[in-house]
């Protein structure tokens, strides 16, 4: 038996149960101590301090009745707990709605204050007036765009003066006059289009009648152009043949001497870093031989080294072209991409060559003129 199940509800008497004692025997009563149930506070429990169990009810049946009553009580307690939770949530929701209502009331007072309205109806009237004003302003802007769009300042000013000095009746008369003038112009345009169509038909008929003469004239013109092209081709072919022969003679007789002389100049200008200049057979490609990496294509050289190679070739060509009198050399800002080392090497070489030929250098850089005067004492520096 569980004593804790005996204190939550009053006893239930079952008269139909069989008596445990004879009828004429005295019916003593049993007193069971009442203990609190788990999870039930004294306030929820019955106020009786003890339960008296008649001897006519069996303890098992009494316990079953008490268990059923306990289930009912437990269900009621759960329902009460659920209702309490829902009530608490409703109270919180009511408090939240009250705060929102107060916030909306404050917002409404703020809107009334901003709108200079006395009440909500006055605010709605003012809002409708503002909306109407915005629509009118938008319509006004659209009309202004339609009236002044694509017009310059003078046309805009003329239109404003016209609207200011003329009323609607005068403008309507002006509109009628312009429409009549436009109608006349449209009629004139239609007449001109018809005249243009007739002229085009007449030109087509004339072109058909003169087409044969035109074809013959074009044929003669093409023949004359062909003869001119043939003459130009003959001249160009003869010039190309002469140039080819001159180039072959030069390559056969002069090129080895030019490359040998250019190699010596190039080696001196680069301080021995490059040994010679080579022209490959067949492809006619110009290459420079590096002292460590070997032959390099001239297109792979740096800007300064390539200009040293170009200067070497120019000096070699001038040296091989000398017949009786040495050719003078003229340079214009040749050392723009030369650093100090390359500049000194080039000026030293030109100083030596100036003893056998005239060398004229033009420059706008002061350091080049100063280096020339320092490295070539015989040079004359002329400032212009």
C-alpha positions as CSV (number, residue, x, y, z in Angstrom):
1,X,0.0,0.0,0.0
2,X,1.1,3.6,-0.7
3,X,0.2,5.9,2.1
4,X,0.8,9.0,-0.1
5,X,-2.3,8.2,-2.2
6,X,-4.7,8.6,0.8
7,X,-4.8,12.3,1.3
8,X,-5.9,14.1,-1.9
9,X,-9.7,13.4,-2.1
10,X,-12.5,12.4,0.3
11,X,-13.3,8.8,0.7
12,X,-15.8,7.1,-1.5
13,X,-18.2,4.6,0.0
14,X,-19.3,1.7,-2.1
15,X,-22.4,0.2,-0.5
16,X,-22.6,-2.7,-3.0
17,X,-19.3,-4.3,-1.9
18,X,-19.7,-7.4,0.2
19,X,-19.3,-6.8,3.9
20,X,-16.1,-8.1,5.5
21,X,-17.9,-8.8,8.9
22,X,-21.4,-10.1,9.9
23,X,-24.2,-7.6,9.8
24,X,-24.9,-7.7,13.5
25,X,-21.2,-7.2,14.3
26,X,-20.1,-3.7,15.2
27,X,-18.3,-1.8,12.4
28,X,-15.1,-0.4,13.7
29,X,-13.5,2.4,11.7
30,X,-9.9,2.7,10.5
31,X,-8.0,5.8,10.6
32,X,-5.2,6.3,8.0
33,X,-2.7,9.1,8.4
34,X,-2.9,11.6,5.5
35,X,0.4,12.4,3.8
36,X,0.9,15.1,1.1
37,X,1.1,14.0,-2.5
38,X,4.1,14.7,-4.6
39,X,3.6,17.9,-6.6
40,X,0.5,19.0,-4.7
41,X,0.8,21.9,-2.3
42,X,-1.2,22.0,0.9
43,X,-3.4,24.7,-0.5
44,X,-4.5,22.4,-3.3
45,X,-5.1,19.4,-1.0
46,X,-8.3,18.7,1.0
47,X,-8.5,20.4,4.4
48,X,-9.2,17.2,6.3
49,X,-6.4,15.9,8.4
50,X,-7.2,12.2,8.2
51,X,-9.4,9.8,6.3
52,X,-11.6,7.2,8.0
53,X,-12.1,4.0,6.0
54,X,-15.2,1.9,6.8
55,X,-14.5,-1.7,7.4
56,X,-17.2,-2.6,4.7
57,X,-14.9,-1.4,1.8
58,X,-12.0,-3.5,0.9
59,X,-8.6,-1.7,0.8
60,X,-7.9,-2.7,-2.8
61,X,-11.1,-1.3,-4.0
62,X,-10.5,1.8,-2.0
63,X,-7.1,2.2,-3.4
64,X,-8.4,1.8,-7.0
65,X,-11.0,4.5,-6.3
66,X,-8.3,6.8,-4.9
67,X,-6.1,6.1,-7.9
68,X,-8.9,7.1,-10.3
69,X,-9.6,10.2,-8.3
70,X,-5.9,11.0,-8.4
71,X,-5.8,10.7,-12.2
72,X,-8.8,13.1,-12.4
73,X,-7.1,15.5,-10.0
74,X,-3.8,15.3,-12.0
75,X,-5.6,16.0,-15.2
76,X,-7.3,19.0,-13.5
77,X,-4.0,20.2,-12.3
78,X,-2.4,19.9,-15.7
79,X,-5.4,21.8,-17.2
80,X,-5.1,24.4,-14.5
81,X,-1.3,24.8,-15.3
82,X,-2.1,25.1,-19.0
83,X,-4.7,27.7,-18.3
84,X,-2.3,29.6,-16.0
85,X,0.4,29.6,-18.7
86,X,-2.2,30.7,-21.3
87,X,-3.4,33.4,-19.0
88,X,0.2,34.6,-18.4
89,X,0.8,34.7,-22.2
90,X,-2.5,36.6,-22.7
91,X,-1.5,39.1,-20.0
92,X,1.9,39.6,-21.7
93,X,0.2,40.0,-25.1
94,X,-2.2,42.5,-23.5
95,X,0.7,44.4,-22.0
96,X,2.5,44.4,-25.4
97,X,-0.6,45.6,-27.2
98,X,-1.1,48.3,-24.6
99,X,2.5,49.5,-25.2
100,X,1.9,49.4,-29.0
101,X,-1.3,51.3,-28.5
102,X,0.5,54.0,-26.4
103,X,3.3,54.1,-29.1
104,X,0.6,54.5,-31.8
105,X,-1.1,57.2,-29.8
106,X,2.2,59.1,-29.4
107,X,2.9,58.7,-33.1
108,X,-0.5,60.0,-33.9
109,X,0.0,63.0,-31.7
110,X,3.4,63.6,-33.4
111,X,1.8,63.3,-36.8
112,X,-1.0,65.7,-35.8
113,X,1.7,68.1,-34.5
114,X,3.8,67.9,-37.6
115,X,0.7,68.3,-39.9
116,X,-0.6,71.2,-37.8
117,X,-3.9,69.4,-37.6
118,X,-6.4,69.4,-34.7
119,X,-7.6,65.9,-35.1
120,X,-7.4,62.9,-37.4
121,X,-10.1,64.1,-39.8
122,X,-8.2,67.4,-40.2
123,X,-5.0,65.5,-40.8
124,X,-6.7,63.4,-43.6
125,X,-7.9,66.6,-45.3
126,X,-4.5,68.1,-45.1
127,X,-2.9,64.9,-46.5
128,X,-5.3,64.9,-49.4
129,X,-4.4,68.5,-50.1
130,X,-0.7,67.7,-50.1
131,X,-1.2,64.8,-52.4
132,X,-3.3,67.0,-54.7
133,X,-0.5,69.6,-54.6
134,X,2.1,67.0,-55.5
135,X,0.0,65.8,-58.4
136,X,-0.4,69.4,-59.7
137,X,3.4,70.0,-59.3
138,X,4.1,66.8,-61.3
139,X,1.6,67.8,-64.0
140,X,3.2,71.3,-64.1
141,X,6.7,69.8,-64.6
142,X,5.3,67.5,-67.3
143,X,3.8,70.5,-69.1
144,X,7.0,72.4,-68.7
145,X,9.0,69.6,-70.2
146,X,6.5,69.3,-73.1
147,X,6.6,73.1,-73.7
148,X,10.3,73.8,-73.2
149,X,11.9,70.4,-74.0
150,X,14.6,70.6,-76.7
151,X,14.4,74.5,-76.8
152,X,17.3,76.8,-76.3
153,X,17.5,79.7,-73.9
154,X,16.3,82.2,-76.5
155,X,13.4,80.1,-77.7
156,X,12.4,79.4,-74.1
157,X,12.4,83.2,-73.3
158,X,10.4,83.9,-76.4
159,X,7.8,81.3,-75.4
160,X,7.6,82.7,-71.9
161,X,7.1,86.3,-73.2
162,X,4.4,85.0,-75.6
163,X,2.5,83.3,-72.8
164,X,2.9,86.4,-70.6
165,X,1.6,89.0,-73.2
166,X,-1.2,86.9,-74.9
167,X,-4.3,85.4,-73.4
168,X,-5.9,82.1,-74.4
169,X,-8.1,83.7,-77.1
170,X,-5.0,85.3,-78.8
171,X,-3.1,82.0,-78.6
172,X,-6.0,80.1,-80.1
173,X,-6.1,82.6,-83.1
174,X,-2.3,82.2,-83.5
175,X,-2.7,78.4,-83.4
176,X,-5.4,78.6,-86.1
177,X,-3.1,80.8,-88.3
178,X,-0.2,78.4,-87.9
179,X,-2.3,75.4,-88.7
180,X,-3.5,77.1,-91.9
181,X,0.1,77.9,-92.8
182,X,1.1,74.3,-92.0
183,X,-1.7,73.0,-94.2
184,X,-0.4,75.2,-97.1
185,X,3.1,73.9,-96.5
186,X,1.9,70.3,-96.6
187,X,0.1,71.0,-99.9
188,X,3.3,72.6,-101.3
189,X,5.3,69.6,-100.1
190,X,2.9,67.2,-101.8
191,X,3.3,69.1,-105.1
192,X,7.1,69.1,-104.8
193,X,7.1,65.3,-104.1
194,X,5.0,64.8,-107.2
195,X,7.4,66.9,-109.2
196,X,10.3,65.0,-107.8
197,X,8.7,61.7,-108.9
198,X,8.1,62.9,-112.4
199,X,11.7,64.2,-112.6
200,X,13.0,60.8,-111.4
201,X,11.0,59.0,-114.1
202,X,12.3,61.4,-116.7
203,X,15.9,60.8,-115.5
204,X,15.4,57.1,-115.7
205,X,14.1,57.3,-119.3
206,X,17.1,59.5,-120.2
207,X,19.5,57.1,-118.5
208,X,18.1,54.2,-120.5
209,X,18.4,56.0,-123.8
210,X,22.0,57.1,-123.0
211,X,23.1,53.8,-121.3
212,X,25.0,52.5,-124.4
213,X,27.0,55.7,-124.8
214,X,27.8,55.6,-121.0
215,X,29.1,52.1,-121.2
216,X,31.4,52.9,-124.1
217,X,32.7,56.0,-122.3
218,X,33.4,53.9,-119.1
219,X,35.2,51.3,-121.2
220,X,37.5,54.0,-122.7
221,X,38.1,55.4,-119.2
222,X,39.1,52.0,-117.9
223,X,41.4,51.4,-120.8
224,X,43.1,54.7,-120.1
225,X,43.4,53.8,-116.4
226,X,44.8,50.4,-117.4
227,X,47.5,52.0,-119.6
228,X,48.5,54.3,-116.8
229,X,48.7,51.3,-114.4
230,X,50.8,49.4,-116.9
231,X,53.2,52.3,-117.2
232,X,53.5,52.6,-113.4
233,X,54.0,48.8,-113.2
234,X,56.8,48.9,-115.7
235,X,58.6,51.8,-113.9
236,X,58.2,50.0,-110.5
237,X,59.4,46.7,-111.9
238,X,62.5,48.4,-113.5
239,X,63.2,50.2,-110.3
240,X,62.8,47.1,-108.2
241,X,65.3,45.2,-110.5
242,X,67.8,48.0,-110.3
243,X,67.5,48.2,-106.6
244,X,67.9,44.4,-106.3
245,X,71.0,44.5,-108.4
246,X,72.5,47.3,-106.4
247,X,71.7,45.5,-103.2
248,X,73.3,42.3,-104.4
249,X,76.4,44.2,-105.5
250,X,76.6,45.8,-102.1
251,X,76.1,42.6,-100.2
252,X,78.7,40.9,-102.3
253,X,81.4,43.6,-102.2
254,X,80.6,45.9,-99.3
255,X,78.7,44.0,-96.6
256,X,81.7,42.0,-95.2
257,X,83.7,45.2,-94.9
258,X,80.7,47.0,-93.2
259,X,80.1,44.1,-90.8
260,X,83.8,43.9,-89.9
261,X,84.1,47.6,-89.2
262,X,80.7,47.6,-87.4
263,X,81.9,44.7,-85.2
264,X,85.0,46.7,-84.1
265,X,82.9,49.8,-83.3
266,X,80.2,47.8,-81.5
267,X,82.8,45.9,-79.4
268,X,84.4,49.2,-78.4
269,X,81.0,50.9,-77.6
270,X,79.9,48.0,-75.4
271,X,83.2,47.7,-73.6
272,X,83.9,44.2,-75.0
273,X,80.5,42.8,-73.9
274,X,79.6,42.1,-77.5
275,X,82.3,40.9,-79.9
276,X,80.9,41.2,-83.4
277,X,77.9,41.8,-85.6
278,X,76.7,38.9,-87.8
279,X,74.3,38.8,-90.8
280,X,72.9,35.2,-91.1
281,X,72.9,33.7,-94.6
282,X,69.5,33.0,-96.3
283,X,67.2,34.8,-93.8
284,X,69.3,38.0,-93.8
285,X,68.8,38.5,-90.0
286,X,71.1,40.8,-88.1
287,X,72.5,39.3,-84.9
288,X,75.0,40.4,-82.2
289,X,77.5,37.9,-80.6
290,X,77.6,38.2,-76.8
291,X,80.8,37.1,-75.1
292,X,79.0,34.7,-72.9
293,X,75.6,33.8,-74.4
294,X,76.6,33.7,-78.0
295,X,74.5,35.0,-80.9
296,X,71.4,37.1,-80.0
297,X,68.8,38.4,-82.4
298,X,68.9,42.2,-82.6
299,X,65.2,42.4,-81.6
300,X,66.1,41.0,-78.2
301,X,68.6,43.7,-77.3
302,X,67.9,46.4,-74.9
303,X,67.0,49.9,-76.1
304,X,70.5,51.3,-75.3
305,X,72.4,48.3,-76.8
306,X,70.2,48.4,-79.9
307,X,71.0,52.1,-80.4
308,X,74.8,51.3,-79.9
309,X,74.4,48.6,-82.7
310,X,72.6,51.2,-84.9
311,X,75.4,53.7,-84.3
312,X,78.1,51.2,-85.1
313,X,76.4,50.3,-88.5
314,X,76.1,54.0,-89.4
315,X,79.7,54.7,-88.7
316,X,80.8,51.5,-90.6
317,X,78.6,52.5,-93.6
318,X,80.2,56.0,-93.6
319,X,83.6,54.5,-93.4
320,X,83.1,52.2,-96.4
321,X,81.4,54.9,-98.5
322,X,84.4,57.2,-98.5
323,X,85.8,57.6,-102.0
324,X,88.2,60.6,-102.0
325,X,86.9,62.9,-99.3
326,X,85.5,61.6,-96.0
327,X,81.8,62.1,-95.6
328,X,80.7,64.3,-92.7
329,X,78.5,62.9,-90.0
330,X,75.4,64.6,-88.6
331,X,73.7,63.4,-85.4
332,X,70.5,64.8,-83.8
333,X,70.0,63.9,-80.2
334,X,71.5,60.4,-80.7
335,X,72.2,59.7,-77.0
336,X,68.7,60.2,-75.5
337,X,68.6,56.5,-74.3
338,X,72.3,56.3,-73.4
339,X,73.4,56.1,-69.8
340,X,76.6,57.7,-68.6
341,X,78.8,54.7,-69.5
342,X,77.4,54.4,-73.0
343,X,77.6,58.1,-73.5
344,X,81.3,58.3,-72.6
345,X,82.1,55.4,-74.9
346,X,80.3,56.9,-77.8
347,X,81.8,60.3,-77.4
348,X,85.3,58.9,-77.1
349,X,84.8,57.0,-80.4
350,X,83.3,60.0,-82.2
351,X,86.2,62.1,-80.9
352,X,88.7,59.8,-82.6
353,X,86.6,59.8,-85.8
354,X,86.4,63.6,-85.8
355,X,90.2,63.7,-86.5
356,X,89.5,62.3,-90.0
357,X,86.0,63.6,-90.8
358,X,83.7,66.3,-89.7
359,X,81.2,65.3,-87.0
360,X,78.2,67.6,-86.1
361,X,76.0,66.7,-83.1
362,X,72.8,68.5,-82.2
363,X,71.4,68.2,-78.7
364,X,69.1,69.9,-76.3
365,X,70.6,68.2,-73.2
366,X,73.1,70.1,-71.2
367,X,74.9,67.1,-69.8
368,X,75.6,65.8,-73.3
369,X,77.2,69.1,-74.3
370,X,79.2,69.2,-71.1
371,X,80.4,65.6,-71.6
372,X,81.4,66.3,-75.2
373,X,83.4,69.3,-74.2
374,X,85.1,67.3,-71.4
375,X,85.9,64.1,-73.4
376,X,86.7,65.8,-76.7
377,X,88.8,68.9,-76.0
378,X,89.0,69.7,-79.7
379,X,85.1,70.0,-79.9
380,X,83.5,73.4,-80.3
381,X,80.3,73.8,-78.4
382,X,78.0,76.4,-80.0
383,X,74.8,77.4,-78.1
384,X,71.9,78.5,-80.2
